[in-house]
Structure formats: C-alpha cells, structure tokens
C-alpha cells in the first residue's frame, strides 16, 4: 500500500491500482485470503472492478513515458489478473466462473489503454486483443484442471456406489443363507414344542449358532471391501464344505457334496473364480430352502472339466410337478430372484458362464469358470 501511495504521487493514481490488485491476486493464489467460493468471488470481482476503475481514471491526460516504471506495473497487473482468471476457472463452477472470468479478462486486457499509446480505435482493439491472450490461456488451463478434478470426483463417487452395491449383494448372498436357516429352525421349534418339548432347547442352540454365523458373515463381508492384495476374509472353495454342512444341519433336507478337484486343478482356480463359486453355492442353497422347501435332497458338485471349473447345485424337487413349488429363476418370463440375477452378472464378470433352469422334477444351477494356466 505504501508503494502504491508513492507511485500514485509520482506517476498518477490510476497506476497505483496495480499494487493492491497484484497483492489480492497473490493472496488468493496462495490460498491465504479469502477462503471459500464466496470469498474468492468477492476478491476477484473487487480486483476486476478496481482495475477497470483505474483504467477509466487514466483518461485525464496521463501517459506512460518510455522507461517509466508504470509500464512494468501495468504488465504486473495484467499477469495478476490472469492469475485470478486461472484461480476462478480452477475452483468455481461454470455459472460463476464464466461471468467473473470475462470481467477479469476484460480488466486485464484494457490495462494497456491507460498509456493512450495507440492511434485510432482499431489499434486500441488490437492491443487489447493481444493482451487478452494471457488471461484467456490461463482460464483455459484452469478450466481443464477443473474438469479433470470433477471427473476424478465422479469416478470416486461411482466407485463408492459400486462398492456399496457390492456389499449389499454380499450381504444378500451370505447373510440370507444363515438367516433363512434361522427361520427354518424357528419354524421347527414351533412344531416340536407341543409334541417334543425336550427338542426345543437343542433347536434354540442351533438358532444361536446360526445367528453367530450370520454376524460373522457380515463382519467378513465388510473385511472383503479392503484392498485386493489384503483380503484375509475372502471366501473360497474351502468354505463350500462348511456351507453345505450348515445347510444340512439347519433343516430336514439331505444335502450332499461332491468335491472332485485334483491338487493341480485347485492350484489353477483363480481367487476371484473361487470366491464366486462359493457364492453360487450359497445363493443356490438359500433359494432351495426358500423356494423349494418340499425337495427331498440337494446335491452340490464341484469338479474340474478340462479347462473349466464347473459348479452345479441340483435339488430333487417334488414328485408332483404341479405342486406349486416356486422357483427363483426361469428363462420363460416367470418371476426372477434378484440374487441369481446378480449372481449371473458376477459369474460372467470373471469370464464364466451361468445357467439355471428345470432339471427333472427339480432345479439345477450351473456355473463354469475358466481355469488358469497350469504351472510348469
């Protein structure tokens, strides 16, 4: 401010505007003052109006002499305004950045008119147009960086949304399996309460175990949201046996497992395929319990078939095909279950194939996953 006062006495007060304008630009550019969009808006608008007012005040006969420091100050002011254009374009949304950027560009481009070193209107316009290249370029760069930032923000938001959907599907596939077992055990407890009351306590213990398993599945699912290289809670082929055992223990349906994989084939199963294969079994058994309660048995088969890992879940169904048994999946337009729809998408996402449909009197779900290359 002191420098501005000294220059104002020596060169004219229109030149002294350059010092506070440059000071405001430096403070805004460094983020020292002001803060927030409203603060930047007010500071930049004030600098533009001050610069424009200095240009209008120069029409009192003041002319820049050759070698005068006033000419250098005008260039400093122009650069400062260009910096403000960059900050505005980089930080403010387009509906605010566009009018304010235009105002700053006009103020910076007309700084040169204070010297009245032009002959005629066209020459003045040419000088202003040439000087406007600097703020226009800085504004374009700032806007480009703003667009890149917005794209990154949107990509992060989309990734978080996809992650939340992934978690919701995991909770559906894993927890619904245990919750449906709890419901089955609770229904059994109601049936045996009057006839065999001594059987109620063991059923309650099994309900407690199933509830603890559901809580553990939720904790494990949350851990699966960690980094791909640090996922100790991820499920795999080894968890299929425990899933079938719990299914067998929580109901009256006979459940069998055929795990036909050689050590070399097991080593060739990708981690993503192993986790998805486990989910195929969990979701299929859950739907058997929910939609085919009258089935006598269900069989899970996991085997290697050449270059593929094939997982099938087949229930026996009822002898009467018109018994009203509801099915979660069909290719003929009947009601579909969201679980299997999402499961089909997951299987295809890891390069596999998925089918589900009638099989004899029952229903079969089949998923095939490509195996990795054999190790030498």
N, C-alpha and C positions, 0 to 999 in steps of 0.2 A: 504493500500500500504506500509505503514511503517512497519507493522507486516510482510508483505511478504518479504521486504528487510532484516529485521532482521533474519527471518527464512532462507532466501536464503544464508546469510553468514554463518549461524550456521549449517544448515543441507544439503545444496545443492540447486541450483537454480531450479531444477525440482520440488522440494517440494513447493517452493514459488508460483507456478502457482495456487495452491489450493485456496489461499486467493482471488485473483481477480475473479476466476471462481465462488466461492461462493458468492461474492459480486454482480456479474452480475445476478446470479440466484435469489438472494433476491430482487433486484430492479425490475427484470422482473416479479417475482411472485407477488409483491405488486402493480404492475402497475405504478410504479414511473418513470421507464425508461426502454425501449423506449416505444413509442406509435404506434399503428397500426400494421398490419400484417408484413409489410416490416421491421419495426423496430425490432419486435420480431424475425423475421427470421435472421436478421443480428446479433443480440446479441447472439442468441442461437448458430448460426453457428460459431461465433467468440469464444464462450466459449468452444465448442467442439474441434475446431482446437487448441486452447491454451492448453486444457487438453491433447489432443493427442500429441502435440509437447512436453509437459512436460514429458510424458511417454517415448517418443523417446530419449529425452535428458538425461534420467536417466541411459541409458546404457553407463555410464562412470565409473562404479565401485561403485556408491552409493548404499548402502544397509540400509534398515530400521533396526535400532537396537531395541532390546526389551526395552520397556519403553520410546522410543523416541516419542516426540510429532508429528513427521512426520507421524506415523501410524494413529493417530487420524485425522490429516489433510486430509489424503487420504480418510478416511471414510466420512469426511465432504464434500469433493469434490464430492464423488460418490453420496451422498444424494442430493447435489446441482444440479448435472446433472440430477438425477432422477426427481427433481422438474421441471427442464426445459423441460424434456420429457412430463411431465404432462401438462404444460402450452401450449406446442406446439400441443399436441394431443387435448387439450380442445378448442383452439382458431383458429387453422389453418385448412384449407381444406385438404382433404386427399392427394392430389397430392403434397402438400408442407409438410404436417406433416409426411408422411411416410419416405421420404429420410432423412429429418432432424432428425426425431426420431431415425432412425437407426444409424445415425452418433453420436448422443448424447449417445445412449446406448452403442455403441462400445467404446466411450471415457470413459464412466463411468465404464464399465466392465474391462477395461485394466489398470485402475489406480493401481490395486494391483500388477501389474508386475513391478512397479518401485522399489519395495523392493527386487526383484530377489529371493524371498523366495519360490522357487519351484525347484523340481528335475525332469527335463525332460519336454518334450513337452506336454504329456497328462495331467500331473499335472497342468501345466500352463493353459491349456484349461479348465480343471475342475474348477479351481479357478475363471477364467473369467466368465464361465457359471453360477456359483453360484452367483457371484456379479451382473450378468446381470438380475437376477430375480427382483431386486428392480426397475430399470428403466422400465422394461417390464410391471410390475404390475401397476406402476404409469401411463404409457402410455395407458394401457387398461382401467383404470378408467377414465382418461381424455377423451379418445375416446367415452366411453359410455356416459359421460355427454354431449359431443358434439352432439352425435346422438339424445339424448333427447331434447337438445336445438333446433336442426333442425326440429324435429318432432313438437315441440311447434310452431315454426315459420310457418311451413307449415299449421298446423291446424288453426292458426290465419289468414293466407292468404286465406285459403279455406272458413273460416267463413266470412271474409270480402267480398269475391267474392259472396258467397251465399246471403249475406246481400244486396249487390248491385243488384243482380238478383231479390231479393225480392222487393226492392224499385222500380225496373223497372216494375215488374208485378203490383205493387200497382198503379204506375202512369198510367199504361195502363188501369187498371180496373176502377179507379176512375176518372182520368182526361179525358180519352177518352169519357166517358159518357157525361161530360159537354161540351167538345169540339164538339162532334157530334151534341149536341143541338144548339151550336152557329152556326154551319154550316147550320142546318135546318132553323134557324131563319133568317140567312143572305139570304138564297135562297128565303124564303117567302117575305123578304123585296124587293128583286128584282122583284118579281112577282107583288106585290101590288103597286109598285112605280108609275106606269103609270095610273092604274085604281083607286086606293085609296091612294093618297099620304098622306092623313092625318093619315093613319095607320102605316106609316114608323117610326114616332117618338116613338110610343109605342113599336114597334119591336126593335128599337135601345136600348131602356131602358132595355128590356128583354135580349138583347145580352150582355149589360153591366153587368146585374145581373149574367148571366151565366158565363161570364168571371171572375167575382169576386169569384163565387163559385168554378171555376176551380183553381184559385190561392189559395183559402182556402183549397181545397183538396190536393194541392201539399204541403202546409205547414203542414197539418195534417198528410200526409203520412210520411214526414220527422220525425215528432214527434213520429211516430209509431216505429221508429228504436231505441227508448230508451229501458230501462230495462223493462222486462216483468211485474214487480211489479209497474211500474210507467209509465203507458201509458194512460194518460187522452185523447189523441187524437184518440184512437182506436174506430172503428165503431162497431155498434151492431144492434140488432133487432129494437131498437127505431128509427134508422136512415132510415129504409126501407120506412116508410110512407113519409118522406120528399123527398126521391129519386123518388118515384112514382109521387108525386105532381110536382116536377120539370120536370119530363119526360112529364107529361100531359100538363104542361104549355108551353113547348118548341116546341110543334108540334100540328098536327091536329088529331092525333090518340087518341082514347079513351083508357084510362088506368084505371083499377080498382084494388083494393087491398082488399083481404080477410085475415084479421089477426085474426086467430082463436086460440088463446092461452089463457089458464086459468092462473091465477097468480101462481099456483103451478107448472104448466108446464114451465112458463117463468123463474121461480127460478131454474129449473133443467137444463136450457140450459147453457153449458159451454161457457166461454168467447170466446175461440178460435172458437167454432162452430157458435156462434152468429156473430162474425166478418166475418167468411167465408160465412155464409148465406147472409149477406148483400152484399158481393162481388158477389155471384151468381146472385142476383137481378140486381146489377149494370151492370155486364158484359152481362147478358141476354138482358136487355133493350137496351143497347148500340148496340148489334148485331141486335135486331129487327129494330132499327132505321136505321142502316147501310145496312142491307141485306134484310129487308122486308118492304120497305117504303110504299108499297101498302096495307099493312094489315090495316083492319078497326079498330081493337081493340086488346088490350093485357091485360091479367089478371094475377096478382101476388097473389099467395096463400101461406100463412104461417100458418101451423097448427100442432098440436100435434097428432100423430098417434101411440098410445100405447107407446112403449119405444123409439120412434123416433120423431125428429122434421123434418117435410117434407116441402120443399120449391119448388114450381113449378112456372114457368113463361111460359104462353101459349099465342101465338098470333093467331088471326083468319085466317091469310093468305088471299089469293085471291080466288075468286070463281073458276078461271081458273087455274088448277094445272100446266099447261104448259106455264104460263105467263112469265117464265124466272126469277122468283124470286130466288135470290142467297142465299144459306144457308151457315153458317159458320161451321157447324159440320155435319158429316154424318158417319155412320158406313160402308158404301158401297164403300169407297175409294175415294169419292169426296173430293174436296179441303177443308181443315180444317183451322180453325182460331186458331192462337197461343193463344189468350185469353182464349178460352174454354178448350184448351188442358192443359194449365197451371192451369185453374180453377179445372179441374177434378183431377189433381195431388194434389191440396190443399185440396179438399174435402176428398180425400182418406187419406191424411196425418193426418187428425183429426179423422179418423175412420169411415167416412161416405161413401156413395155410390153416384155415379153420372151417369146420363143418359141424352142423348139429341137426339132427332130424330123427324120425321114427326108425326103430330097429326091432323088427319082430313085434312083440306086444309092448315093448318098452321104448327107450330113447337112448341115443348114443351121441356123445360129444367127442369129436376127434380133432386133435391139433398136431401138426407136423412142423418140426423146426429143423433147419439145415445144421448139420454138424460142422465143426471146424476142421481144418486140415489135420491130418494125422502127423504126430511128431515123429521125427526120424530117430 
